[in-house]
Amino acid sequence: MKAILDVIRKLRTIYDKKQQIKFLFLFCLIVISGFLELVGISLILPFINVVMNPEIIMTNKFFNFFGFCVDCRIYIEKCVYADCLLFSIQNIL
């Protein structure tokens, strides 16, 4: 832990305030991009599950809670749109 703090202190002396702000902004974008990657990948498994077994929408409490019990096509469309949107936003970042 002490070594990490020493490196941070050295970097603070090397870079000026403007560069430190850019570094913090870049770090935040990397964290957001990683989170969006995680969410996008986690949407793939439920999508495959519903495609393989559409009746799961009627029996699963999670799907009923969000109102997907009407039609599995609605869930599949929403999942595809959400995945495309997340991967697009991630690629923009």
C-alpha positions in Angstrom: 0.0 0.0 0.0 2.9 2.3 0.8 4.4 1.8 -2.6 1.1 2.7 -4.3 0.9 5.9 -2.4 4.5 6.8 -3.2 3.8 6.3 -6.9 0.7 8.5 -6.6 2.8 11.2 -4.9 5.4 11.1 -7.6 2.8 11.3 -10.4 1.2 14.3 -8.7 4.5 16.1 -8.8 5.3 15.2 -12.4 1.9 16.2 -13.9 0.3 19.6 -13.7 -3.3 20.2 -12.6 -4.7 20.1 -16.1 -3.1 16.7 -16.8 -4.3 15.3 -13.5 -7.9 16.3 -14.3 -7.6 14.7 -17.8 -6.3 11.5 -16.1 -9.2 11.4 -13.6 -11.7 12.0 -16.5 -10.1 9.1 -18.5 -10.1 6.9 -15.4 -13.9 7.5 -14.9 -14.6 6.8 -18.6 -12.7 3.5 -18.3 -14.7 2.5 -15.2 -18.0 3.4 -16.9 -17.0 1.5 -20.0 -16.1 -1.6 -18.0 -19.5 -1.4 -16.2 -21.3 -1.1 -19.5 -19.4 -4.1 -20.8 -20.4 -6.1 -17.8 -24.1 -5.2 -18.2 -24.0 -5.9 -21.9 -22.5 -9.3 -21.5 -24.9 -10.2 -18.6 -27.8 -9.6 -20.9 -26.7 -12.3 -23.3 -27.4 -15.3 -21.1 -31.1 -14.4 -20.3 -31.6 -13.7 -24.0 -30.3 -17.1 -25.0 -32.3 -18.7 -22.2 -35.6 -17.2 -23.6 -34.7 -18.1 -27.2 -34.1 -21.7 -26.2 -37.1 -22.0 -23.8 -39.8 -19.3 -24.4 -42.1 -20.7 -21.7 -39.7 -19.6 -19.0 -41.2 -16.1 -19.2 -44.5 -17.4 -17.8 -42.9 -19.2 -14.9 -40.0 -17.0 -13.8 -40.8 -14.4 -11.0 -38.2 -12.0 -12.4 -39.8 -11.8 -15.9 -43.3 -11.5 -14.4 -42.1 -8.7 -12.1 -40.9 -6.6 -15.1 -44.0 -7.4 -17.2 -42.5 -9.6 -19.9 -45.2 -12.3 -19.4 -47.3 -10.9 -22.3 -45.1 -12.2 -25.2 -41.6 -13.5 -25.4 -41.0 -11.5 -28.6 -41.3 -8.3 -26.6 -38.6 -9.5 -24.2 -36.4 -10.6 -27.1 -36.8 -7.3 -28.9 -36.1 -5.3 -25.7 -33.0 -7.4 -24.9 -31.6 -7.0 -28.4 -32.2 -3.2 -28.3 -30.7 -2.9 -24.9 -27.6 -4.9 -25.9 -27.1 -2.9 -29.1 -27.6 0.4 -27.2 -25.1 -0.6 -24.4 -22.5 -1.8 -26.9 -22.9 1.4 -29.0 -22.5 3.6 -25.9 -19.5 1.6 -24.8 -17.8 1.9 -28.2 -18.5 5.7 -28.2 -16.7 6.0 -24.8 
